[in-house]
Amino acid sequence: MNASRRTWLGKASATLLLGSGLGITRPLLAQTPRPAAGAARVVLLGQSVPLTGSANEIGNAFAAGSRLAVSDFNTRNAATGLQLKLLQLDDGYDAARATTNARTLLGANKADMLFGFVGTASSEAGAKVATQQGSLLFAPFAASDTLRGPDHPNVFHVRPGMIDEALKIVRQCATVGQKRIALVGDDDAMGRAGLAAVEQAITELKLPPLVASALVPAGADKLDAALKTVQQQTPQAIVLVSLSGTTAGAIRKLRKSGYAGNFMAFSIVGIDPLYAELGKDIGGIVISQVVPSPRPSAIPIVKEYLAAVDNSDQTASYEGLEGFIAAKAAGEAVRRAGRGFNTATLQRTMTAMTDYDVGGFRINLRPGLRDNVRSIDLISISADGRVLR
């Protein structure tokens, strides 16, 4: 870990995290220590993740944190012979490639389950292949809430649903008297899922409907027209459901046009890439977060993650911590299921993990569309990069 990052982590004021792991562009296996004598049980987690492409910073950070947790699990369980192996394939944030990867991982590579697919469309693709092949998908990142219903008993979520984030965001707007809410997002599976979640949250909280919404196709040069339509409705707050590129572009254009309202963003935007895009212009934006802050704290899982980062060439990030938590939870499920588990027994084990304490941070692997076990933070970022609450 570099000296400047170590200095940052020691500061009491939380500065924005600018690292996001290694830029790996080839299939990668997390290292597995040699198990003790006797028959070993090596459990293969198959991950399709955007190590390149528009979401590569999020994908690399999540993948890197996952590798740290797998290595830690293997060290702790070396004497038992129970080991994890993490095979990561790049999908470039493309659902078709994620589908191909899922089939390869479960077919040729004989993965015991799919793990940590990143992106709404990619997660849907992974879930479909897992269902077709009688397997599991564990800890998808930014999955649609449709994957949380009874039709998907083989999909297990570590992060809360988009509806949980939407309720937090919309409730905060209402608390400060902002009832004229608009939404801007990417015209893709993630944007549509976010729009549905925000509309559902508004209905449940009995607030007025969105004054405007615009989902913008990638590369279609339609952002200016979409923002003009939204701004004509004079929203007090604009919710952004998009990756950092669209989000940063929308914020800059709206501010330049004189818009003085608030911006609210889902955790899927990624703080690091958004800061890289906006720099000091990020000041005042509110972003929901589904894991604790990855700065020094008394929370055991954060201390554990930062200790692992200190002994690696990675830098700490929200997405890295989430990947660490996800892989740690997968390891715990495998441990509880026992060396002789099969898909059915592992699924039953995961289903029972409805209040798992992963080091001072509780997760529910089997929520419906509500996850009351977990809290969601709303943070804002100052112009000089400090994370504020």
SENU-460543 format. One record per residue (C-alpha): residue number from 1; residue in three letters; y, x, z. Coordinates in steps of 0.02 Angstrom, whole numbers, m for minus. Layout:
<sites>
   num   residuo    north     east       up
   NUM       ALA        Y        X        Z
...
</sites>
This chain:
<sites>
   num   residuo    north     east       up
     1       MET        0        0        0
     2       ASN      169       75      m46
     3       ALA      297      125       84
     4       SER      430        2       30
     5       ARG      309     m144       46
     6       ARG      252      m84      217
     7       THR      435      m75      272
     8       TRP      464     m251      208
     9       LEU      315     m319      303
    10       GLY      383     m247      464
    11       LYS      548     m338      453
    12       ALA      579     m493      558
    13       SER      666     m581      416
    14       ALA      542     m638      285
    15       THR      586     m562      117
    16       LEU      513     m634      m42
    17       LEU      347     m560      m95
    18       LEU      356     m477     m264
    19       GLY      180     m410     m288
    20       SER       36     m509     m360
    21       GLY     m115     m397     m369
    22       LEU     m198     m299     m506
    23       GLY     m181     m340     m690
    24       ILE     m366     m338     m736
    25       THR     m407     m390     m913
    26       ARG     m596     m371     m913
    27       PRO     m740     m452     m816
    28       LEU     m740     m382     m641
    29       LEU     m867     m379     m501
    30       ALA     m813     m364     m321
    31       GLN     m901     m215     m245
    32       THR    m1056     m255     m143
    33       PRO    m1113     m133       m6
    34       ARG    m1297      m87       m3
    35       PRO    m1386     m217      107
    36       ALA    m1505     m176      247
    37       ALA    m1688     m145      212
    38       GLY    m1786     m300      163
    39       ALA    m1760     m435       35
    40       ALA    m1575     m462        4
    41       ARG    m1497     m626      m48
    42       VAL    m1353     m593     m167
    43       VAL    m1249     m748     m200
    44       LEU    m1151     m744     m363
    45       LEU     m983     m832     m370
    46       GLY     m926     m859     m550
    47       GLN     m738     m867     m574
    48       SER     m636     m906     m729
    49       VAL     m456     m855     m698
    50       PRO     m300     m816     m801
    51       LEU     m287     m627     m789
    52       THR     m180     m634     m946
    53       GLY      m71     m771    m1019
    54       SER       68     m879     m950
    55       ALA       m7     m896     m774
    56       ASN      m69     m718     m759
    57       GLU       35     m672     m606
    58       ILE      m37     m818     m508
    59       GLY     m211     m786     m575
    60       ASN     m210     m600     m536
    61       ALA     m145     m628     m360
    62       PHE     m273     m764     m322
    63       ALA     m413     m660     m397
    64       ALA     m361     m505     m301
    65       GLY     m357     m596     m134
    66       SER     m529     m667     m171
    67       ARG     m599     m493     m200
    68       LEU     m534     m433      m32
    69       ALA     m621     m576       59
    70       VAL     m785     m546      m33
    71       SER     m783     m362       12
    72       ASP     m746     m406      193
    73       PHE     m890     m533      197
    74       ASN    m1011     m404      127
    75       THR     m961     m275      256
    76       ARG     m980     m398      399
    77       ASN    m1149     m460      336
    78       ALA    m1226     m297      275
    79       ALA    m1355     m298      415
    80       THR    m1419     m471      368
    81       GLY    m1443     m436      182
    82       LEU    m1338     m588      136
    83       GLN    m1208     m530       10
    84       LEU    m1081     m606     m109
    85       LYS    m1047     m546     m286
    86       LEU     m889     m606     m373
    87       LEU     m889     m607     m564
    88       GLN     m715     m641     m634
    89       LEU     m687     m684     m818
    90       ASP     m515     m698     m898
    91       ASP     m475     m866     m978
    92       GLY     m292     m834    m1020
    93       TYR     m245    m1003     m944
    94       ASP     m338    m1090    m1085
    95       ALA     m454    m1234    m1044
    96       ALA     m567    m1202    m1195
    97       ARG     m596    m1023    m1139
    98       ALA     m624    m1085     m961
    99       THR     m760    m1201    m1027
   100       THR     m844    m1057    m1119
   101       ASN     m831     m948     m964
   102       ALA     m905    m1083     m854
   103       ARG    m1055    m1102     m968
   104       THR    m1079     m913     m975
   105       LEU    m1064     m894     m787
   106       LEU    m1190    m1030     m748
   107       GLY    m1303     m991     m896
   108       ALA    m1317     m808     m942
   109       ASN    m1251     m743     m777
   110       LYS    m1347     m865     m666
   111       ALA    m1201     m894     m548
   112       ASP    m1245     m990     m390
   113       MET    m1082    m1088     m406
   114       LEU     m915    m1086     m493
   115       PHE     m769    m1028     m389
   116       GLY     m580    m1022     m394
   117       PHE     m537    m1087     m568
   118       VAL     m348    m1079     m586
   119       GLY     m251    m1216     m677
   120       THR     m269    m1404     m688
   121       ALA     m351    m1410     m860
   122       SER     m461    m1259     m824
   123       SER     m517    m1336     m660
   124       GLU     m562    m1498     m749
   125       ALA     m660    m1397     m877
   126       GLY     m752    m1303     m739
   127       ALA     m793    m1464     m647
   128       LYS     m863    m1542     m806
   129       VAL     m978    m1395     m841
   130       ALA    m1032    m1385     m659
   131       THR    m1079    m1569     m662
   132       GLN    m1173    m1551     m826
   133       GLN    m1273    m1405     m758
   134       GLY    m1303    m1472     m583
   135       SER    m1193    m1343     m498
   136       LEU    m1039    m1338     m387
   137       LEU     m855    m1295     m412
   138       PHE     m775    m1222     m256
   139       ALA     m589    m1200     m221
   140       PRO     m504    m1242     m386
   141       PHE     m319    m1196     m386
   142       ALA     m198    m1333     m441
   143       ALA     m332    m1460     m482
   144       SER     m288    m1640     m523
   145       ASP     m317    m1765     m383
   146       THR     m442    m1852     m499
   147       LEU     m564    m1713     m450
   148       ARG     m555    m1769     m269
   149       GLY     m631    m1940     m298
   150       PRO     m809    m1999     m269
   151       ASP     m854    m1962     m450
   152       HIS     m845    m1775     m410
   153       PRO     m952    m1746     m254
   154       ASN     m991    m1570     m316
   155       VAL     m809    m1511     m315
   156       PHE     m743    m1440     m152
   157       HIS     m559    m1408     m119
   158       VAL     m482    m1280       m4
   159       ARG     m301    m1327      m41
   160       PRO     m231    m1502       m9
   161       GLY     m205    m1621     m154
   162       MET      m53    m1640     m265
   163       ILE      m22    m1807     m181
   164       ASP       m8    m1718      m13
   165       GLU      124    m1602      m83
   166       ALA      212    m1744     m171
   167       LEU      223    m1846      m11
   168       LYS      299    m1698       80
   169       ILE      426    m1666      m58
   170       VAL      476    m1848      m83
   171       ARG      485    m1883      104
   172       GLN      602    m1735      125
   173       CYS      715    m1802      m13
   174       ALA      721    m1972       71
   175       THR      756    m1894      242
   176       VAL      915    m1813      179
   177       GLY      968    m1972       87
   178       GLN      915    m1921      m88
   179       LYS      836    m2075     m166
   180       ARG      887    m2045     m346
   181       ILE      745    m1928     m393
   182       ALA      698    m1862     m565
   183       LEU      554    m1755     m625
   184       VAL      539    m1618     m756
   185       GLY      373    m1536     m796
   186       ASP      263    m1453     m924
   187       ASP      181    m1576    m1044
   188       ASP        5    m1525     m997
   189       ALA     m132    m1576     m875
   190       MET      m36    m1502     m728
   191       GLY      128    m1587     m770
   192       ARG       44    m1756     m796
   193       ALA      m51    m1738     m631
   194       GLY      109    m1694     m540
   195       LEU      202    m1841     m616
   196       ALA       63    m1960     m561
   197       ALA       67    m1888     m385
   198       VAL      255    m1904     m368
   199       GLU      254    m2083     m434
   200       GLN      115    m2125     m311
   201       ALA      211    m2046     m167
   202       ILE      369    m2142     m211
   203       THR      271    m2304     m215
   204       GLU      187    m2271      m48
   205       LEU      352    m2225       35
   206       LYS      432    m2383      m38
   207       LEU      571    m2287     m123
   208       PRO      657    m2328     m288
   209       PRO      561    m2270     m443
   210       LEU      604    m2107     m528
   211       VAL      772    m2121     m615
   212       ALA      705    m2011     m756
   213       SER      557    m1903     m801
   214       ALA      528    m1778     m940
   215       LEU      370    m1681     m984
   216       VAL      413    m1542    m1104
   217       PRO      287    m1471    m1230
   218       ALA      266    m1283    m1224
   219       GLY      357    m1190    m1363
   220       ALA      428    m1348    m1440
   221       ASP      610    m1306    m1400
   222       LYS      637    m1479    m1327
   223       LEU      694    m1427    m1153
   224       ASP      881    m1448    m1187
   225       ALA      861    m1627    m1250
   226       ALA      745    m1672    m1106
   227       LEU      865    m1604     m975
   228       LYS     1012    m1695    m1053
   229       THR      918    m1860    m1041
   230       VAL      872    m1825     m859
   231       GLN     1047    m1772     m811
   232       GLN     1124    m1930     m885
   233       GLN     1038    m2026     m745
   234       THR     1132    m1925     m612
   235       PRO      983    m1881     m502
   236       GLN     1015    m1814     m328
   237       ALA      856    m1710     m333
   238       ILE      744    m1649     m473
   239       VAL      560    m1615     m441
   240       LEU      488    m1477     m551
   241       VAL      303    m1477     m597
   242       SER      287    m1325     m708
   243       LEU      249    m1140     m715
   244       SER      387    m1016     m683
   245       GLY      448    m1007     m864
   246       THR      490    m1192     m883
   247       THR      550    m1203     m703
   248       ALA      670    m1056     m719
   249       GLY      734    m1115     m887
   250       ALA      767    m1290     m822
   251       ILE      859    m1228     m668
   252       ARG      970    m1110     m764
   253       LYS     1015    m1238     m897
   254       LEU     1049    m1376     m773
   255       ARG     1159    m1267     m664
   256       LYS     1254    m1205     m816
   257       SER     1288    m1386     m865
   258       GLY     1362    m1421     m694
   259       TYR     1216    m1503     m605
   260       ALA     1239    m1480     m417
   261       GLY     1089    m1575     m349
   262       ASN      933    m1507     m267
   263       PHE      778    m1432     m347
   264       MET      605    m1460     m272
   265       ALA      450    m1372     m338
   266       PHE      262    m1382     m309
   267       SER      169    m1229     m243
   268       ILE       87    m1205     m412
   269       VAL      249    m1131     m481
   270       GLY      213     m966     m393
   271       ILE      353     m889     m290
   272       ASP      332     m712     m357
   273       PRO      342     m754     m544
   274       LEU      485     m877     m511
   275       TYR      582     m743     m418
   276       ALA      547     m621     m560
   277       GLU      619     m749     m682
   278       LEU      771     m803     m582
   279       GLY      819     m660     m468
   280       LYS      971     m709     m364
   281       ASP      980     m876     m455
   282       ILE      830     m933     m353
   283       GLY      943     m969     m204
   284       GLY      926    m1144     m132
   285       ILE      768    m1199     m221
   286       VAL      642    m1286     m107
   287       ILE      457    m1249     m138
   288       SER      307    m1325      m51
   289       GLN      174    m1206       14
   290       VAL       m6    m1246       62
   291       VAL      m50    m1085      155
   292       PRO       45     m991      292
   293       SER      175     m862      248
   294       PRO       93     m694      207
   295       ARG      213     m598      317
   296       PRO      164     m524      486
   297       SER      125     m661      611
   298       ALA        9     m706      755
   299       ILE     m100     m814      642
   300       PRO     m271     m727      638
   301       ILE     m309     m761      454
   302       VAL     m139     m688      403
   303       LYS     m170     m534      510
   304       GLU     m343     m516      433
   305       TYR     m274     m532      257
   306       LEU     m133     m409      285
   307       ALA     m254     m283      361
   308       ALA     m360     m298      204
   309       VAL     m206     m276       94
   310       ASP     m157     m121      193
   311       ASN     m323      m42      147
   312       SER     m309      m85      m38
   313       ASP     m195      m57     m185
   314       GLN     m136     m237     m179
   315       THR       25     m314     m115
   316       ALA       34     m472      m10
   317       SER       76     m641      m86
   318       TYR       52     m826      m54
   319       GLU      m73     m839     m196
   320       GLY     m166     m685     m136
   321       LEU     m182     m759       38
   322       GLU     m245     m922      m36
   323       GLY     m376     m828     m137
   324       PHE     m427     m735       21
   325       ILE     m445     m898      118
   326       ALA     m542     m980      m25
   327       ALA     m669     m839      m38
   328       LYS     m685     m827      151
   329       ALA     m723    m1014      158
   330       ALA     m852     m995       19
   331       GLY     m935     m855      116
   332       GLU     m940     m959      274
   333       ALA    m1021    m1104      180
   334       VAL    m1153     m986      112
   335       ARG    m1184     m913      284
   336       ARG    m1205    m1086      362
   337       ALA    m1321    m1142      223
   338       GLY    m1435     m994      256
   339       ARG    m1520     m866      144
   340       GLY    m1642     m993       74
   341       PHE    m1511    m1118       17
   342       ASN    m1515    m1211     m148
   343       THR    m1376    m1309     m231
   344       ALA    m1419    m1469     m136
   345       THR    m1420    m1388       36
   346       LEU    m1262    m1290       m2
   347       GLN    m1176    m1450      m58
   348       ARG    m1226    m1537      104
   349       THR    m1161    m1391      204
   350       MET     m993    m1395      116
   351       THR     m980    m1583      134
   352       ALA     m995    m1563      323
   353       MET     m854    m1435      333
   354       THR     m716    m1561      362
   355       ASP     m621    m1463      495
   356       TYR     m657    m1279      470
   357       ASP     m548    m1157      568
   358       VAL     m526    m1008      454
   359       GLY     m432     m901      580
   360       GLY     m299    m1014      653
   361       PHE     m284    m1113      492
   362       ARG     m387    m1270      471
   363       ILE     m455    m1332      306
   364       ASN     m553    m1485      252
   365       LEU     m676    m1456      111
   366       ARG     m714    m1639       89
   367       PRO     m554    m1740       91
   368       GLY     m527    m1891      m16
   369       LEU     m349    m1901      m80
   370       ARG     m279    m1867       93
   371       ASP     m295    m1712      199
   372       ASN     m225    m1743      371
   373       VAL     m304    m1584      442
   374       ARG     m181    m1469      354
   375       SER        7    m1454      356
   376       ILE      116    m1413      207
   377       ASP      273    m1308      227
   378       LEU      433    m1331      131
   379       ILE      524    m1166      110
   380       SER      685    m1117       26
   381       ILE      732     m949      m43
   382       SER      900     m864      m21
   383       ALA      988     m773     m162
   384       ASP      937     m606      m86
   385       GLY      753     m656      m84
   386       ARG      730     m708       98
   387       VAL      607     m849      131
   388       LEU      687     m981      242
   389       ARG      623    m1139      325
</sites>
